[in-house]
Amino acid sequence: MKTLNAAIVIGTALFLTGAVAQAQQDQPYFHAGWKMLGAQAFQGQQHAQDRAQQLYYYNQIPKTVPKSHDDAKALVAGIKKDLADSDKALDKLKAEVAKNKDAVALIDSIKKHHAKAHEVCGMAEEICMKHHEGEDAALGDCCSDMWHEIDAAKADTTKLLKLLKIDKLEVPPKKGEAKKEAAKK
C-alpha cells in the first residue's frame, strides 16, 4: 500500500512539473534570449537598409566630385555582414520556436527576402568592382531593390515579434535611474 501511495505521489509530482513547464513555454519570453534574438534580427535589417540607402545616395554624388569606390565597397560589405548577422539570429530563434508553424513560416519568408537582398548586393558589388562610368543607374537600381527587399523582411520580422509576443528592447535608463528602479522593487 505504501508503494502504491508513493507511486501516486511521484506520478502527481511529475505531472505537475510537466504542466508548469508547459505553461512557462506558453508565456512570453520563456526563453530569455528570444528578446535579444528578435532585436538582433531587426537591428541587422535596419543597419543593412540604412547602408543600402547610403549607397544609393553615395551613387548620386556628381562625377565632378572625386569619390572612392572603396567607400562603396565598404557599404556593400557592411550590408552583407548585417544580413548575415540577422540570419544567424533568425536561425537561433527558429531552433527555439520550431514547433510554432506560423513563426517558422515567417522566419522562412524573412530569410527569402534576405536571400534576394543578398543576391542584389552581389550585383552591386560586381558593379563597384568594375569601376566603369555609366553604371551608376544600375547601382542605384540595386540599392533600391535591396532597400525594398529588406523593408519587406522588416515587416515580416515585426509580425514575427508580435506573434511570439516579443517587445522591442527598451531604451536603457539614464545613469542612476536604474538604481532607483531597482530600489523601488
N, C-alpha and C positions, 0 to 999 in steps of 0.2 A: 504494500500500500504506500509506504514511504517513497519507493522508487517511482511509482506512478505519479504521486504528488510532485516529486522533484522534476520529473519529465514534463509535467504540465507547466510548472513554474518556469523552467528553462525555455520551453516552447513559446510561452507567452512573452517572455523577455525578448527572445529573438524576433518574434513577430512585431512587437512594439518598436524595437530598434530599427527594423527594416521599414516600418511605416514612418518613423521620424525621419529616417534618411531620405525616403522618397518625398516626403513633404518639404524637406530642405532643398531638394533638387528642383522642386516646382517654384521655389522662391526666387525673386530676382537676386542676382549676384551670388548664386550658390557658390560659384567658383569666383573667388575674389579677382582673379586675373581677367575675367570677361570684360570688365570695365576698361582695363588697361589695353586689352587686345582690340576692343572696339575703337578706343581713342587712337591707337597706333595705326589701325587701318585707315581711319578717317584722316588723320594727320598726314600720312603718306600721300593720300589722294590730294589733299589740299595743297601740299608742297609741290607735287607734280603739276597740278593745274596752274599754280602760280608761276612755275618755271616755264610752262608752255606759253602762258600769256606774256611773260618777259621776252621769250624767244621771238614771239610774233612781233612785238614792238621793237625789239632789237633789230629785226629784219627790216623795219620801216626807216631806219636811220638812212639819210641820204648818202648816196655813193660818194659824194664830195667829202664827207667826213670819214677820216680813217677809222676802221673798226677791225678788230681781230677776230678771225674765225675761231681762235682758241676760246674766246668767250662763249660763242655759240656752242662749241663742242662741250664746254663745261656745263652749260644749261641742259644739253641733251643727256649727258652722263648723269646729271642730278635727277632728271625725270626718271631715267631707268632705275636708279637707286631707290628713289621714293616709291615707285611702283613695286619694286621687289620687296621692300620693307613692308609695304601694305599687304602684299600677297603672303608673306611669312606670318603676319599677324592673323590673316584670314585662315590660313592653313591650321594654325593652332586652335583658333576658335571653332573651326569646322570639326576638328577632332573632339572638342569638348561637347559640341551640340549635335553629334552625328545622328542621334535618334530623332531630332526635330527636322522633319522632311521640308517644312517651309523655310527654315533657316538655311538648310543645306542648299536648297534651290536658289535662294537669294545669294548665297556665297558663290555658287557656280555662275550665276548671272554677273556678279561683280567681277569675278575673275575673267569672264569672257570680255567684258568691257576693258579690263586691264590688258588683256592679250591684244586686243585691237589697237589700243593706245600704244602699246609696246611695239607693235608692228609698224605703226606710223612713225614712231620715234626712230626706228631703224632707218626708215626712208629719209627722215630729216637728218639723221647722222650721215648718211651717204651724200646728201646734198652739201652738208657742211664740209665733208672731206674733199669734194671736188674743187671747191674754191672758184667755180665758174660764175661769170656775170650772167645775169638774165634768169637765174634760177630762184630769185627772191620770191616770185609768186608761188612757186612750188613749195618753198619752205613755209611761206605764210599759210598755204592750204594744209600742210602737215600739222602746223601748230594749231590751226582751227579745229581740225579733225581730232587731235589729241585732247584739246580742251573740252570738246563736247562729249567725247567718249568718257573722259574722267568725270565730267559732270553727271552723266548717266550712272556711272559707278557710285558716285557720292549719293545720288538719290536712292539707289538700292541699298547702300550702306545705312542711310538714315532709316529706311524701312526695316532693315535687319536689327538695328539697335532698338527700335520701338517694339519689334516682335519679341526680342529677348529681354525687354524691359531694362535696357541698359541706358542710363543717362550719360550725357557727356560729362567729362571731368569738370569739376567746379573750379572756379578761379581760386588760387591759393590765397589764404588770408594775409593781410599785411603783417609785418613783423610785430610781434607782441600780441596780436589779436588771437592767434592760435592758442596761446597760453591761457587767455581769458576764457575762450570757448571750452577748453579742457577743464578749467577750474569750475565752470558752471555745471558740468556733467558730474 
